[in-house]
Amino acid sequence: MTNQAKPNLRYPACPRVQKIQDFLLVSSFALWAAVLGLSPVLAFHVLMAN
């Protein structure tokens, strides 16, 4: 066969860029987990302070 793989523009070929994208994805999940986990606690403290 003479078919060659064509580079896909949706996925970067550079490993450094892939590592950065992985870090951003994981950190965005961590940020949302922190926001969703801390918001009830902060709401409780605000309601109890009044």
MOPAC internal coordinates of N, CA, C and O (Angstrom, degrees):
PM7 1SCF
backbone

  N    0.0000 0     0.00 0     0.00 0    0    0    0
  C    1.4499 1     0.00 0     0.00 0    1    0    0
  C    1.5122 1   110.39 1     0.00 0    2    1    0
  O    1.2310 1   121.04 1   -33.74 1    3    2    1
  N    1.2982 1   115.62 1   146.26 1    3    2    1
  C    1.4558 1   120.10 1  -179.39 1    5    3    2
  C    1.5201 1   111.78 1  -114.38 1    6    5    3
  O    1.2310 1   119.79 1  -166.17 1    7    6    5
  N    1.3197 1   118.00 1    13.83 1    7    6    5
  C    1.4597 1   120.18 1   179.38 1    9    7    6
  C    1.5210 1   109.82 1   -71.60 1   10    9    7
  O    1.2310 1   120.81 1   -46.42 1   11   10    9
  N    1.3120 1   116.06 1   133.58 1   11   10    9
  C    1.4545 1   121.02 1   177.49 1   13   11   10
  C    1.5268 1   108.77 1  -112.89 1   14   13   11
  O    1.2310 1   121.15 1   -32.13 1   15   14   13
  N    1.3225 1   115.41 1   147.87 1   15   14   13
  C    1.4597 1   119.96 1   178.66 1   17   15   14
  C    1.5226 1   109.33 1   -73.85 1   18   17   15
  O    1.2310 1   121.26 1   -48.59 1   19   18   17
  N    1.3089 1   115.20 1   131.41 1   19   18   17
  C    1.4623 1   120.28 1   177.81 1   21   19   18
  C    1.5269 1   108.54 1   -93.98 1   22   21   19
  O    1.2310 1   120.48 1   -39.86 1   23   22   21
  N    1.3107 1   116.70 1   140.14 1   23   22   21
  C    1.4731 1   118.06 1   177.94 1   25   23   22
  C    1.5244 1   110.53 1   -66.95 1   26   25   23
  O    1.2310 1   121.05 1   -45.44 1   27   26   25
  N    1.3120 1   115.60 1   134.56 1   27   26   25
  C    1.4528 1   121.40 1   179.15 1   29   27   26
  C    1.5214 1   108.11 1   -93.53 1   30   29   27
  O    1.2310 1   120.19 1   -55.07 1   31   30   29
  N    1.3244 1   117.24 1   124.93 1   31   30   29
  C    1.4614 1   120.90 1  -176.86 1   33   31   30
  C    1.5269 1   112.40 1   -74.02 1   34   33   31
  O    1.2310 1   119.89 1   163.82 1   35   34   33
  N    1.3215 1   117.82 1   -16.18 1   35   34   33
  C    1.4618 1   120.32 1   179.44 1   37   35   34
  C    1.5199 1   111.98 1   -73.32 1   38   37   35
  O    1.2310 1   120.21 1   153.61 1   39   38   37
  N    1.3165 1   117.21 1   -26.39 1   39   38   37
  C    1.4519 1   121.62 1  -177.57 1   41   39   38
  C    1.5268 1   109.24 1  -117.52 1   42   41   39
  O    1.2310 1   120.07 1   -63.32 1   43   42   41
  N    1.3272 1   117.47 1   116.68 1   43   42   41
  C    1.4618 1   119.01 1  -178.60 1   45   43   42
  C    1.5288 1   111.72 1   -67.42 1   46   45   43
  O    1.2310 1   121.26 1   -32.29 1   47   46   45
  N    1.2962 1   115.19 1   147.71 1   47   46   45
  C    1.4638 1   120.41 1  -178.25 1   49   47   46
  C    1.5286 1   111.94 1   -87.83 1   50   49   47
  O    1.2310 1   120.08 1   160.85 1   51   50   49
  N    1.2994 1   117.45 1   -19.15 1   51   50   49
  C    1.4568 1   121.50 1  -176.02 1   53   51   50
  C    1.5362 1   110.34 1   -76.79 1   54   53   51
  O    1.2310 1   119.51 1   -55.75 1   55   54   53
  N    1.3343 1   118.54 1   124.25 1   55   54   53
  C    1.4693 1   120.57 1   179.87 1   57   55   54
  C    1.5310 1   112.74 1   -62.97 1   58   57   55
  O    1.2310 1   120.39 1   148.98 1   59   58   57
  N    1.3188 1   116.86 1   -31.02 1   59   58   57
  C    1.4720 1   119.79 1   179.78 1   61   59   58
  C    1.5278 1   110.49 1   -65.84 1   62   61   59
  O    1.2310 1   120.52 1   139.26 1   63   62   61
  N    1.3198 1   116.61 1   -40.74 1   63   62   61
  C    1.4615 1   120.53 1   178.91 1   65   63   62
  C    1.5216 1   110.03 1   -67.63 1   66   65   63
  O    1.2310 1   119.84 1   142.44 1   67   66   65
  N    1.3074 1   117.91 1   -37.56 1   67   66   65
  C    1.4600 1   120.92 1   177.94 1   69   67   66
  C    1.5232 1   111.05 1   -64.98 1   70   69   67
  O    1.2310 1   120.10 1   141.31 1   71   70   69
  N    1.3301 1   117.42 1   -38.69 1   71   70   69
  C    1.4668 1   120.59 1   177.95 1   73   71   70
  C    1.5237 1   110.62 1   -65.96 1   74   73   71
  O    1.2310 1   120.33 1   140.27 1   75   74   73
  N    1.3292 1   116.98 1   -39.73 1   75   74   73
  C    1.4616 1   120.52 1   178.38 1   77   75   74
  C    1.5188 1   110.15 1   -64.48 1   78   77   75
  O    1.2310 1   120.21 1   136.89 1   79   78   77
  N    1.3304 1   117.21 1   -43.11 1   79   78   77
  C    1.4578 1   120.34 1   178.75 1   81   79   78
  C    1.5261 1   111.41 1   -64.50 1   82   81   79
  O    1.2310 1   120.08 1   140.73 1   83   82   81
  N    1.3237 1   117.45 1   -39.27 1   83   82   81
  C    1.4642 1   120.72 1   176.67 1   85   83   82
  C    1.5217 1   110.81 1   -62.39 1   86   85   83
  O    1.2310 1   120.47 1   136.80 1   87   86   85
  N    1.3207 1   116.71 1   -43.20 1   87   86   85
  C    1.4667 1   120.50 1   179.29 1   89   87   86
  C    1.5175 1   111.03 1   -63.20 1   90   89   87
  O    1.2310 1   120.10 1   136.77 1   91   90   89
  N    1.3252 1   117.42 1   -43.23 1   91   90   89
  C    1.4614 1   120.57 1   179.91 1   93   91   90
  C    1.5263 1   111.43 1   -65.18 1   94   93   91
  O    1.2310 1   120.38 1   142.61 1   95   94   93
  N    1.3095 1   116.88 1   -37.39 1   95   94   93
  C    1.4619 1   120.17 1   178.57 1   97   95   94
  C    1.5208 1   110.98 1   -65.39 1   98   97   95
  O    1.2310 1   120.34 1   133.15 1   99   98   97
  N    1.3251 1   116.95 1   -46.85 1   99   98   97
  C    1.4637 1   120.76 1  -179.54 1  101   99   98
  C    1.5193 1   110.71 1   -66.38 1  102  101   99
  O    1.2310 1   119.97 1   139.11 1  103  102  101
  N    1.3262 1   117.65 1   -40.89 1  103  102  101
  C    1.4659 1   119.50 1  -178.96 1  105  103  102
  C    1.5244 1   111.66 1   -68.67 1  106  105  103
  O    1.2310 1   119.80 1   149.61 1  107  106  105
  N    1.3366 1   117.99 1   -30.39 1  107  106  105
  C    1.4609 1   118.92 1   177.25 1  109  107  106
  C    1.5303 1   110.25 1   -69.17 1  110  109  107
  O    1.2310 1   120.03 1   141.49 1  111  110  109
  N    1.3480 1   117.55 1   -38.51 1  111  110  109
  C    1.4578 1   119.36 1   175.15 1  113  111  110
  C    1.5224 1   110.75 1   -64.22 1  114  113  111
  O    1.2310 1   120.23 1   140.08 1  115  114  113
  N    1.3200 1   117.16 1   -39.92 1  115  114  113
  C    1.4678 1   120.37 1   179.81 1  117  115  114
  C    1.5256 1   110.80 1   -65.39 1  118  117  115
  O    1.2310 1   120.38 1   140.93 1  119  118  117
  N    1.3203 1   116.87 1   -39.07 1  119  118  117
  C    1.4647 1   120.13 1   178.79 1  121  119  118
  C    1.5199 1   110.90 1   -63.79 1  122  121  119
  O    1.2310 1   120.20 1   134.57 1  123  122  121
  N    1.3251 1   117.22 1   -45.43 1  123  122  121
  C    1.4658 1   119.94 1   179.45 1  125  123  122
  C    1.5215 1   111.19 1   -66.12 1  126  125  123
  O    1.2310 1   119.71 1   143.24 1  127  126  125
  N    1.3147 1   118.15 1   -36.76 1  127  126  125
  C    1.4592 1   120.41 1   177.31 1  129  127  126
  C    1.5251 1   110.92 1   -64.19 1  130  129  127
  O    1.2310 1   120.50 1   140.13 1  131  130  129
  N    1.3171 1   116.64 1   -39.87 1  131  130  129
  C    1.4638 1   120.26 1   178.48 1  133  131  130
  C    1.5290 1   111.00 1   -67.40 1  134  133  131
  O    1.2310 1   120.45 1   137.79 1  135  134  133
  N    1.3199 1   116.75 1   -42.21 1  135  134  133
  C    1.4740 1   120.18 1   179.94 1  137  135  134
  C    1.5249 1   110.22 1   -64.32 1  138  137  135
  O    1.2310 1   120.44 1   133.06 1  139  138  137
  N    1.3213 1   116.77 1   -46.94 1  139  138  137
  C    1.4605 1   119.88 1  -178.55 1  141  139  138
  C    1.5247 1   112.24 1   -70.85 1  142  141  139
  O    1.2310 1   120.07 1   152.25 1  143  142  141
  N    1.3160 1   117.48 1   -27.75 1  143  142  141
  C    1.4565 1   119.95 1   178.95 1  145  143  142
  C    1.5073 1   113.28 1   -80.84 1  146  145  143
  O    1.2310 1   120.23 1   146.05 1  147  146  145
  N    1.3197 1   117.17 1   -33.95 1  147  146  145
  C    1.4624 1   120.28 1  -176.60 1  149  147  146
  C    1.5255 1   113.96 1   -90.11 1  150  149  147
  O    1.2310 1   119.72 1   159.66 1  151  150  149
  N    1.3107 1   118.14 1   -20.34 1  151  150  149
  C    1.4644 1   119.34 1  -176.94 1  153  151  150
  C    1.5329 1   112.99 1   -62.85 1  154  153  151
  O    1.2310 1   118.17 1   138.57 1  155  154  153
  N    1.3391 1   121.08 1   -41.43 1  155  154  153
  C    1.4711 1   118.11 1   176.37 1  157  155  154
  C    1.5285 1   112.77 1   -65.50 1  158  157  155
  O    1.2310 1   120.31 1   144.79 1  159  158  157
  N    1.3175 1   117.01 1   -35.21 1  159  158  157
  C    1.4624 1   120.36 1   179.19 1  161  159  158
  C    1.5257 1   110.23 1   -66.35 1  162  161  159
  O    1.2310 1   120.33 1   135.05 1  163  162  161
  N    1.3235 1   116.97 1   -44.95 1  163  162  161
  C    1.4607 1   119.79 1   178.92 1  165  163  162
  C    1.5222 1   111.29 1   -66.56 1  166  165  163
  O    1.2310 1   119.65 1   142.07 1  167  166  165
  N    1.3197 1   118.27 1   -37.93 1  167  166  165
  C    1.4591 1   121.32 1   177.73 1  169  167  166
  C    1.5369 1   110.07 1   -63.43 1  170  169  167
  O    1.2310 1   120.47 1   139.14 1  171  170  169
  N    1.3198 1   116.70 1   -40.86 1  171  170  169
  C    1.4617 1   120.44 1   178.51 1  173  171  170
  C    1.5173 1   111.36 1   -62.78 1  174  173  171
  O    1.2310 1   120.38 1   137.15 1  175  174  173
  N    1.3345 1   116.87 1   -42.85 1  175  174  173
  C    1.4609 1   119.72 1   179.53 1  177  175  174
  C    1.5170 1   111.50 1   -66.77 1  178  177  175
  O    1.2310 1   119.98 1   142.74 1  179  178  177
  N    1.3144 1   117.65 1   -37.26 1  179  178  177
  C    1.4645 1   120.35 1   178.89 1  181  179  178
  C    1.5330 1   109.93 1   -66.99 1  182  181  179
  O    1.2310 1   120.26 1   138.61 1  183  182  181
  N    1.3238 1   117.11 1   -41.39 1  183  182  181
  C    1.4517 1   119.58 1   179.55 1  185  183  182
  C    1.5298 1   112.50 1   -69.20 1  186  185  183
  O    1.2310 1   120.04 1   146.20 1  187  186  185
  N    1.3085 1   117.53 1   -33.80 1  187  186  185
  C    1.4613 1   120.67 1   179.95 1  189  187  186
  C    1.5289 1   112.32 1   -78.34 1  190  189  187
  O    1.2310 1   120.01 1   160.22 1  191  190  189
  N    1.3272 1   117.58 1   -19.78 1  191  190  189
  C    1.4633 1   120.33 1  -178.23 1  193  191  190
  C    1.5252 1   111.14 1   -75.17 1  194  193  191
  O    1.2310 1   120.29 1   154.27 1  195  194  193
  N    1.3092 1   117.05 1   -25.73 1  195  194  193
  C    1.4762 1   119.45 1  -177.51 1  197  195  194
  C    1.4751 1   110.19 1   -80.90 1  198  197  195
  O    1.2310 1   120.10 1   180.00 1  199  198  197

